[in-house]
Amino acid sequence: MKRKFLIIVVITILILTSGGTIYLVKPFKNTVVVAPNPDIKNTLTLILSPHFDDGVLSLGGLIAKQKNQILVTTFFTKRPTVVEHTNWDKISGFSNSDEAMFARIKENEEALIPLGAEIKNYDYPDFQYRSKNEDIEIKKEISKNISDIIDTYLNREIFIYGPATFGSQITHPDHQIVHDALMDVWKKTKKTNVHFAIYEDFPYVENFALSNQGDLNTYLEQKEGVKFSESLIELNKVELSEKINTIDKYKSQVKAFMSFGENLGMLDKQFFQKRCKILSPLMYGCEVVHI
């Protein structure tokens, strides 16, 4: 299974390098900015990040925009009880799972703390370290984690962002678990101070764009039985630059992509700039969510 997933990762990266215009969605009829106004107090922006770099790859611009009002939760951060030696850790520059996990925790802190983000790590085993299928049990626990955060911040206006799903051939298993947990809470929550959104999860979103499965918003609606609206988070030049600089703090993941000859930060920037020019030609940069 680990070998199969590594092959999928390699294929994804090769697809990312193929170039060409991305026609992921039709242009917006209405632009909705769903990020809370950073000047308004008593709000909380909660970003659900399966692994350390995922939240920044997809919403690093939002983090830069919302300084000091962000909580980034990372779920798959457990150090294996038995030291593992995986291909992904190897190409990331690590000799084993212990070295990888300790270094990646530090990378995450170096990336997010300067932006004023609060960090909370949960203790679930990464897919590459799991020896058995624990997906259902983990999903239930993560749903509870999300609900507990909502209960903790009931006195605030809460904006929750979780990863999209693109189908089993594209979506990383850990990302699928977090997505499913988010949707469980979304469908059950009746609190008016809680606002949910699905973020376009890079780099998997570009793989979906090239998979000929059509419009992502329509796909999500059919998959979840929920009516979604495609929504923009507009980024200015400074915010986009901060995002790319923050991505570069995840040195091990940058190294992994460089082993395939690709610059992770530039891939991210190029994709979302193409995306924004399709949606709004006058916009410098953006991130896209579905609410």
Sequence and secondary structure as in RCSB ss.txt:
>XXXX:A:sequence
MKRKFLIIVVITILILTSGGTIYLVKPFKNTVVVAPNPDIKNTLTLILSPHFDDGVLSLGGLIAKQKNQILVTTF
FTKRPTVVEHTNWDKISGFSNSDEAMFARIKENEEALIPLGAEIKNYDYPDFQYRSKNEDIEIKKEISKNISDII
DTYLNREIFIYGPATFGSQITHPDHQIVHDALMDVWKKTKKTNVHFAIYEDFPYVENFALSNQGDLNTYLEQKEG
VKFSESLIELNKVELSEKINTIDKYKSQVKAFMSFGENLGMLDKQFFQKRCKILSPLMYGCEVVHI
>XXXX:A:secstr
 HHHHHHHHHHHHHHHTT      S   SS    S  TTSSSEEEEEEESSTTHHHHHHHHHHHHTTTSEEEEE 
B    SS    HHHHHTT SSHHHHHHHHHHHHHHHHGGGT EEEE B   GGG SS  HHHHHHHHHHHHHHHH
HHTTTSEEEEEEE    TTTS HHHHHHHHHHHHHHHH   TTEEEEEE  TTHHHHHHTTT   HHHHHHHHHT
    EEEEEE HHHHHHHHHHHTT HHHHHHHHTTT  HHHHHHHHHHHHHHHH TT SEEEEEE 
